[in-house]
Amino acid sequence: MSKILVFIEGNTDQLKNSVKELLSAAHNSGQNVEAFAFGSQAKTLANQAGHFGAKKVYICSSDSLNDYNPQAFLTACKDIVAKSQANTLLASSSSLGKDLFPRLAASLNTGMVSDCTEISFEGDDVKVKKPLYAGKCSAEVSFENSPIKMVLMRPNQLPINEADTSQEATIEEINVENTDLKVLIKEIVKSTSEKLDLTEANIVVSGGRGLKEAGNFKLLEDLADALGATVGASRAVCDDGWVPHSMQVGQTGKTVAPNLYIACGISGAIQHLAGMSGSKVIVAINNDPEAPIFQKATYGIVGDLFDVVPKLTAEFSKVLQS
Amino acid sequence: MKIFVCIKQVPNTEAKIVLNDNKSAINTDNIKWIVNPYDEYAIEEALLLKAKVTGSTVTVVSMGPKKRVTDAVRTALAMGADDGIIIDSPEDQDMFTTALALAKTIQSEDDSSVIFAGKLAIDDNGAGLPQALAEYLNIPHVTVISEFSQDGDKFIVQRETESGSTKTYEVNGPCVLSTNKGLNTPRYASLPGIMKAKKKPIKEVEFSSLGIEASSSKLTYSNFSLPPEKPATKLIDGEPESQVQQLVDLLKNEAKVL
């Protein structure tokens, strides 16, 4: 029977939604599902993965794998892939995933595709779809000469199953010796933000030059708080230092595909659209009716954001609390 | 110090994308090509490193149809790179084949100290070539670097993750580093630079001479499609109070995203 191996990314005590998506897709395919996790929380995550259908989870719970080291993770992955003998490997198209799996694929002489938005299983075979040219077209990608097909999915693309707590995974601890590391982690500076990462967020509220100055981002933070959203920004305001680059949505920033994207005072340059046009519903608020963002939007309000946004915050608070 | 930079030509960001007749690729007839923006950070960092380390050279390597690749390499030479290598290949080789060809080509040169490449190419949004290249060369890699410094044969680099956290890595050369925005500000080619570039050496390598087996190709792209027609934008009229009420109602009851 064909087997899918899912990478459980993260080292917190809760499975990320992006990982639940992968486990659900793997389970729904009807194939045998295995998974693997690294770091001190691996066992906790492995148990949760069982509830989403993983039959077996390989873990390396060494503290030395709490933080991403390209070389150490690669060694551990090779070991697990060899043990599992899976036909397909699923992981998130995250910064970690995009660093690790291309190299793993090259080392195993097999294929890997990143940034996929659709996946379908046909027997042993896997087909995926991915956007190209900044989302201006997309293509199907199929594998050849690939003993294990590696697919990195964009977050927020696949439905999540209900957890079934009666299902449990067998857990197998793997010991990996890492000697002669040529890459060493010297320092880690954690972000001060407690908010959910932009690429994983279900709702994103984004601001651009129309906010006029850095301090006015407070308006968007209030709106985001009312909605449980994460705040993003256009390139222009990141370049000007109003907000950190980690908040930038667009071609040279992050690609997001939330259920709801609210663009406030963003004109919608093609580079920005490249980073958010995969959003399911787009709301544009801008005082310029000619702004290109209105071409992409589902709903548009032509108006003064300083007037509209606070009223919108109040309305969301009212409706969501009732 | 021998510094290599791997670059790619991509359609410019504003290019209108049209598909070819059998939907197996895009139609490249009217495409204006540019050096992949992330590769410009790679070229710049190589030039900055060359300026710091006496006796270093910067070699630019690129693979693809000859004419297009030559333009890209000339651009890098005009910015200040010393020489170029082009691997003349048929269009649309997959990432693994390309990485293997680059690895074989770089291996046949002098020992490299460091290889820079952009963190991703804006055409296929692939972000894997530098890592695959590092694997084929059996040297370490760090991707998405936004800070770089050198300490003997060690490099100190900073990598940013989604959450905005940064990690500083120490990596021994030779290694592959993929460059992110924020690392530097790429210079423009000066007029004298453009003139000089015309005389700088470009070595040509035939892809077929590298002995790469067809089985190194892992991915096939097919059935290209343009995004579905989007329904017309619903513009919400009225006074702000009424606009926000209508919007929230639509999000809740029509789009059902709340």
Interface residues (C-beta under 8 A of the other chain):
Chain A: D67 Y68 P70 Q71 S94 S95 L96 K98 D99 L100 F101 P102 R103 A105 A106 S107 T110 G111 M112 V113 S114 D115 K130 P131 L132 Y133 A134 G135 K136 C137 S138 A139 E140 V141 S142 F143 E144 N145 S146 K182 V183 L184 I185 K186 E187 I188 V189 K190 S191 S193 D197 L198 T199 E200 I203 L227 P244 H245 S246 M247 Q251 T252 K254 T255 N259 L260 I270 Q271 A274 S277 K280 V281 V283 A284 F294 Q295 K296 A297 T298 Y299 G300 I301 V302 G303 D304 D307 V308 K311 L312 A314 E315 F316 V319 L320
Chain B: P11 T13 E14 A15 K16 I17 L19 I26 P37 Y38 D94 M95 F96 A99 L120 I122 D123 D124 N125 G126 A127 G128 L129 Q131 A132 A134 E135 Y136 I139 P140 H141 V142 T143 V144 I156 E160 T161 E162 S163 G164 S165 T166 K167 T168 Y169 E170 V171 N172 C175 K181 G182 S215 S216 S217 K218 L219 T220 Y221 S222 N223 F224 S225 L226 P227 K230 P231 T233 K234 L235 I236 P240 E241 Q243 V244 Q245 L247 V248 L250 L251 K252 A255 V257 L258
